[in-house]
Amino acid sequence: MKTIFTATLGTETNTFSSLPTGLQLFKETCLFRRGSYGDKAPMFAQPLEIWRRMADARGWRTVESLCAFAMPAGKTVRKVYEGFRDEIIADLTAALPVDAVLLSLHGAMVAEGYDDAEGDLLAHVRRVVGPAVPIGAELDLHANVSRQKLENVTAMVLFKEYPHIDVPERAEEVFTLIADAVEGRTKPVIGWFDCRTIGVFHTTRQPMRGLVDKCAALEGRDGILSVSIVHGFPWADVADLGSKIVVVADGDKARAERLARDLGMEFFRLRHETQPRYSTLEQAMARAATHNQPRPLILADVSDNAGGGAASDSTFILQAMLEQGITDGAIGMFWDPMAVRIAFEAGEGAALDIRLGGKLGPTSGPPLDLRATVIGLARDATVSFGGRDKSYAPVGDMAAFEVNGIAIVCNTLRSQCKSLDCFANVGVDVTKRKVVVVKSMQHFHAAYAPVASEIMYVADRHREKRSEKRSNPAAPMVGCFAFGSQRRRRVR
Ligand SMILES: [Zn+2]
């Protein structure tokens, strides 16, 4: 009987964030050992559950180790990362011999002393199992893929979709790749290309849509097993930052490298067209003032995305809505445990004075002092991803306040606004509101696009135009050409 060893470890580290990623944040987001989550796997345990099911179907034994994932924030505390790594390595050592290792990682985890934490983990795993045992990894497309990661895996598969609606499909893909290698049907080799590009790439529109579909169509023919576009995570100051192409081929490394280069050059040529069109706050408010469609105008507060390590308590857009006199709106979710606590004490229907948001620092803006009515409360709430009920994530206790016709949703576990549950859990029906602000970069899109009349990605007041002229990704980079506004907000 074959034995596969599986584990999950990851977070997406915003090295500009002042919030440390410690044990508490892992506990609040996802921390289980040896399948202790039981029958209902949380969102971050989905790959483990899928790998166990696929192994069972082949009559293989699964040894499942740690399942640890933290909501994106600042650097992971050194002893926390080292503790998790050592735990996985101890479990792996105890499970030997194993026929394969499958790891669900994020790929952009930075710990104190480890700019490439998951690369360090993979190097440790490789040392334990030796060169012959296949190691497969599933990564978020926002990974910063290093040579250390690439050289210590047999196959690597990244999500193709942003929003990440294809986590289960990619988990199945990497299992099949590794299982075929275990059974001697294939010899996976990796070719990769560094596009030397930093940006944000929505796969919901062209030209990224076409490029993703093209990559998928190349798979399963001419010896190409898998093609991944590494978007990279822009909010990290690490050497391995940036976009890459990773191709897994059957035995022919030169073919994999050629294809990676061709696709990488195509990706590079599209680098301007692929960037999101951001609106200023003033443009968004002007649009909101004239909006009269039956379906809501959705404003994405991209700079305050908890999913990218932001505080999720910035007040810039809410303040603008109040100044604008918008009276049929909703905004969420503010990470404000104190406001939630006060709302629970006062109870539903209570009118009270509340100081809201703006607590984490200058990037959060000033706190707002508001006269509010508590309109909804929910204990120990969870939300799905894009309305997919099979995956859920805890968001803590939730409270909704109404202020001058604007529903303001707060919660106690910092979370990105990914689904309609982020409002519906506390009785706010966003489909009936005119202007809805979601604190999210792009994951909101899967659930909100179907109910929206229009979506605007709102950046800050002072968008600067940068340009650079390069025809070759190997030419020196003269500056980032697409990112949110967190860095600029810090210095404003
Ligand atoms: Zn991602």
Residues whose N, C-alpha, C, O or C-beta is under 5 A from the ligand:
A	BS01	ZN	D140 L141 H142
